[in-house]
């Protein structure tokens, strides 16, 4: 039996210690010593982009991260309080009035523009072909019998925005502005998943259905839809539509919807490097559509889709970060 000399063991221990120290020196040090808190609003594009940003922060910047499951308006309030550091996706036109008030407090900051989203009221193309005279949202009362609410058969059913989301305020006000209360029930699904499941089920069965939705989303990409016409866009009318205190809502089309990232102001002061990274996060619309289509086809969770994005779209995300950060993220993949 052979024995390793004590001196050799001691030398090896010293080498390992030096290697460990060198590796620790190379490891990134996060700017803040606590987890970075993200708002986990539960629509697909937000879930994927949050997981993309978390992976980059953890592997590229050496940070710990956490998420708080929430909805649009509570998330904005949490961002103001500092319970959240980052709201990755804020859809401006859905929360124009609450965002304006929050921004005036100085406690939140808009830091980066992600992409331009869109919203509207839709019917499937097969419904449009069955009902060729249904062109505009204002025509809906004439066709209430074609969209029967199973719980209130004397009325049609309009699928509004999921309960608690920022778009619920605008969509509900628009419903009242178009004077649909007498002819339709306003059905607000409890979650985005419940809304999507109900609409996909109706679509597969070729049932008539009329609903609010937004894009980019896997659902809009997967369905052949027709957007109902609205009265021309009017900035003042739309501002009232986004307010929970809109006393006399008047109809107005949805404008293009800037989607941006916001941070808590104190966080931006404590973590200027992370804030700079977030300010550069921008995704071309065709790329986010392709990513969400992959999510729909694969059935993968958002964390797996985030890794797919990072592996397949380096030309997009490597522009957001310095080269050394990009190298660490790619090594972690």
C-alpha positions in Angstrom: 0.0 0.0 0.0 1.4 3.5 -0.9 0.9 6.6 1.2 0.7 10.2 -0.1 3.3 12.3 1.7 1.8 14.9 4.1 3.7 17.6 2.3 2.1 16.7 -1.0 -1.4 16.8 0.6 -0.6 20.2 2.1 0.6 21.5 -1.2 -2.6 20.3 -2.9 -4.7 21.9 -0.3 -3.0 25.2 -0.9 -3.5 24.9 -4.6 -7.2 24.2 -4.1 -7.5 27.2 -1.8 -5.9 29.4 -4.4 -8.2 28.1 -7.2 -11.3 28.6 -5.0 -10.2 32.1 -4.2 -9.6 32.9 -7.8 -13.0 31.5 -8.8 -14.7 33.5 -6.1 -12.9 36.6 -7.3 -14.2 35.9 -10.9 -17.8 35.3 -9.6 -20.0 38.4 -10.1 -21.1 40.3 -6.9 -24.7 41.5 -7.0 -25.2 45.2 -6.2 -27.7 44.4 -3.5 -27.5 41.8 -0.8 -31.1 40.7 -0.8 -33.3 39.0 -3.4 -34.5 41.2 -6.3 -38.3 41.1 -6.3 -40.2 40.8 -9.5 -44.0 41.1 -10.1 -45.2 37.7 -11.5 -48.3 38.9 -13.4 -49.7 35.7 -14.9 -50.0 36.4 -18.7 -47.5 34.5 -20.9 -45.3 37.3 -22.2 -44.7 38.7 -18.7 -44.0 35.3 -17.2 -41.4 34.5 -20.0 -39.7 37.9 -19.9 -39.5 37.8 -16.0 -37.8 34.4 -16.2 -35.4 35.7 -18.9 -34.5 38.6 -16.7 -34.2 36.5 -13.6 -31.8 34.0 -15.3 -29.6 36.9 -16.6 -29.5 38.5 -13.1 -28.8 35.3 -11.3 -26.2 33.8 -13.7 -24.8 37.0 -15.2 -24.8 39.4 -12.3 -24.7 37.0 -9.3 -28.0 38.1 -7.8 -30.7 36.2 -6.0 -34.2 36.8 -7.3 -37.8 36.2 -6.2 -41.3 36.7 -7.6 -44.6 37.8 -6.1 -47.7 36.4 -7.8 -49.9 39.4 -8.4 -52.2 41.3 -10.8 -51.7 44.6 -12.6 -53.1 47.1 -10.2 -51.9 45.5 -7.0 -48.5 45.1 -8.6 -48.3 48.9 -9.3 -49.3 49.6 -5.7 -46.6 47.1 -4.5 -44.0 48.8 -6.7 -44.8 52.2 -5.1 -44.5 50.7 -1.6 -41.2 49.0 -2.5 -42.6 45.5 -1.9 -41.6 44.9 -5.6 -38.5 46.2 -7.2 -39.5 45.5 -10.8 -42.7 45.3 -12.9 -41.3 43.9 -16.2 -44.5 44.5 -18.3 -46.7 47.6 -17.8 -49.3 48.1 -20.6 -49.6 51.9 -20.5 -53.1 52.3 -22.1 -54.6 49.8 -19.6 -53.3 51.7 -16.6 -52.8 55.2 -17.9 -54.5 57.0 -15.0 -53.1 54.8 -12.2 -49.6 55.0 -13.7 -49.8 58.8 -14.1 -50.6 59.1 -10.4 -47.9 56.6 -9.3 -45.3 58.3 -11.4 -46.1 61.7 -9.9 -45.3 60.4 -6.4 -41.6 59.9 -7.5 -41.6 56.4 -6.1 -41.6 54.6 -9.4 -39.7 55.1 -12.7 -40.2 54.0 -16.3 -36.9 52.6 -17.5 -37.3 50.6 -20.7 -39.6 50.1 -23.6 -40.2 46.4 -24.4 -42.5 46.5 -27.5 -45.7 47.9 -28.8 -48.7 45.8 -27.9 -52.3 45.9 -29.2 -55.8 45.4 -27.8 -59.2 45.0 -29.2 -62.6 43.2 -29.2 -62.6 40.1 -31.4 -64.8 37.5 -33.0 -63.6 34.4 -34.8 -63.5 34.6 -38.6 -66.1 31.8 -38.9 -68.5 34.1 -36.8 -67.8 37.0 -39.1 -68.7 34.9 -42.1 -71.9 33.7 -40.5 -72.8 37.3 -39.5 -71.6 39.5 -42.3 -73.4 42.6 -41.0 -71.5 42.4 -37.7 -68.7 44.8 -38.4 -68.5 47.0 -35.3 -68.8 46.7 -31.5 -71.8 49.1 -31.7 -73.6 46.4 -33.8 -73.5 43.8 -31.0 -77.0 44.5 -29.6 -78.6 43.3 -32.9 -76.8 40.0 -32.5 -77.2 39.2 -28.8 -79.1 36.0 -29.6 -76.0 34.7 -31.5 -73.8 34.9 -28.4 -76.2 33.5 -25.8 -75.1 33.5 -22.2 -75.8 30.0 -20.9 -76.6 31.4 -17.4 -78.8 34.3 -18.7 -80.2 33.2 -22.1 -82.1 36.4 -22.7 -78.7 38.2 -23.1 -75.5 37.6 -25.0 -72.2 37.0 -23.2 -69.2 39.3 -23.7 -65.9 37.9 -22.4 -64.1 40.9 -20.8 -60.7 41.2 -19.3 -59.7 38.8 -16.4 -60.7 40.1 -13.0 -58.1 42.3 -11.3 -56.1 43.1 -14.4 -55.5 46.7 -15.5 -57.4 46.1 -18.8 -60.5 45.2 -16.9 -61.1 48.9 -16.1 -60.9 50.0 -19.7 -62.8 47.1 -21.2 -65.6 47.4 -18.6 -65.9 51.2 -19.1 -66.0 50.6 -22.9 -68.8 48.0 -22.4 -70.8 50.6 -20.5 -70.0 53.4 -23.0 -71.3 51.2 -25.9 -74.6 50.7 -23.8 -74.4 46.9 -23.9 -75.7 46.4 -20.4 -79.3 45.7 -21.5 -78.3 43.1 -24.2 -75.1 41.4 -22.9 -73.7 40.1 -19.6 -70.2 41.3 -18.9 -68.3 38.1 -18.0 -64.9 38.6 -16.3 -63.0 35.3 -16.0 -61.2 34.8 -12.7 -57.8 34.3 -14.3 -56.1 34.7 -17.7 -55.9 30.9 -17.9 -59.6 30.5 -17.3 -60.3 33.1 -20.0 -58.0 31.4 -22.5 -59.5 28.0 -21.8 -63.0 29.2 -22.3 -62.2 30.9 -25.6 -60.1 28.0 -27.0 -62.9 25.6 -26.1 -65.5 27.8 -27.9 -63.2 28.2 -30.9 -62.5 24.4 -31.3 -66.3 23.8 -31.3 -66.9 26.7 -33.8 -69.2 28.4 -31.3 -69.9 32.1 -31.7 -68.0 34.1 -29.1 -67.1 37.8 -28.7 -64.3 38.9 -26.4 -61.6 41.3 -25.4 -58.0 40.2 -25.9 -54.5 41.6 -26.4 -51.4 40.8 -28.4 -48.8 39.5 -28.6 -50.3 36.3 -27.1 -50.3 32.6 -28.1 -54.1 32.8 -28.4 -54.2 35.6 -31.0 -51.5 33.8 -32.9 -53.3 30.5 -32.9 -56.8 31.7 -33.9 -58.1 33.3 -37.1 -59.8 36.4 -35.7 -61.5 39.5 -36.9 -61.3 42.7 -34.8 -64.5 44.6 -34.4 -64.5 48.3 -35.4 -64.6 51.0 -32.7 -65.3 54.7 -32.9 -62.2 56.7 -33.7 -59.5 57.0 -31.0 -60.0 60.1 -28.8 -57.2 60.8 -26.2 -59.5 62.4 -23.7 -62.2 59.8 -23.9 -59.6 57.0 -23.6 -58.1 58.6 -20.6 -61.5 58.5 -18.9 -61.9 54.9 -20.0 -58.7 53.9 -18.1 -59.9 55.4 -14.8 -61.9 53.6 -12.2 -63.6 57.0 -11.5 -64.8 57.6 -15.1 -68.3 59.0 -14.5 -69.5 59.2 -18.1 -67.5 56.8 -20.3 -67.7 57.5 -24.0 -66.5 54.9 -26.6 -63.1 55.3 -28.2 -60.8 52.8 -30.1 -57.8 51.3 -28.3 -54.6 53.0 -29.4 -51.3 51.2 -29.9 -50.2 50.2 -26.4 -46.7 50.9 -25.3 -45.4 48.1 -23.1 -42.6 49.2 -20.8 -40.6 48.2 -17.7 -40.9 50.1 -14.4 -38.8 49.9 -11.2 -39.1 51.2 -7.7 -37.1 54.5 -7.6 -35.1 53.5 -4.5 -34.2 50.2 -6.2 -32.9 52.2 -9.2 -30.6 54.2 -6.8 -29.4 51.1 -5.0 -28.8 49.0 -8.2 -27.8 51.3 -11.0 -26.1 48.5 -13.0 -29.2 46.3 -12.9 -31.4 49.2 -13.8 -29.2 50.0 -16.8 -29.6 46.3 -17.9 -33.4 46.6 -17.5 -33.5 49.9 -19.5 -32.0 48.0 -22.5 -34.4 45.1 -22.5 -36.4 45.4 -25.8 -37.8 42.6 -27.9 -38.9 42.9 -31.6 -42.6 42.0 -31.9 -41.9 39.1 -34.4 -39.5 37.6 -31.8 -41.9 37.7 -28.9 -44.6 36.3 -31.2 -42.3 33.4 -32.2 -41.4 32.8 -28.5 -45.0 32.7 -27.4 -45.9 30.4 -30.3 -43.1 28.0 -29.2 -44.6 28.1 -25.7 -48.0 27.2 -27.1 -46.7 24.4 -29.3 -44.3 22.9 -26.7 -46.5 23.3 -23.6 -43.4 24.2 -21.7 -43.4 26.3 -18.5 -42.2 29.8 -18.7 -38.8 29.0 -17.2 -38.1 26.4 -20.0 -39.3 28.9 -22.6 -37.0 31.6 -21.2 -34.0 29.2 -21.6 -35.2 28.4 -25.2 -35.2 32.2 -25.9 -31.7 32.7 -24.4 -30.3 29.8 -26.5 -32.1 30.7 -29.7 -32.1 34.5 -29.7 -28.6 35.7 -28.6 -28.7 38.4 -31.3 -31.5 40.0 -29.3 -30.5 39.7 -25.6 -26.7 40.0 -25.8 -27.3 43.7 -26.8 -28.8 44.2 -23.3 -25.7 43.3 -21.3 -21.9 43.7 -21.3 -19.8 40.9 -22.9 -18.7 39.4 -19.6 -22.3 39.1 -18.4 -23.3 37.5 -21.7 -20.5 35.0 -21.5 -21.5 33.9 -18.0 -25.2 33.5 -19.0 -24.2 31.5 -22.1 -22.0 29.3 -20.0 -24.9 28.6 -17.6 -27.1 27.5 -20.4 
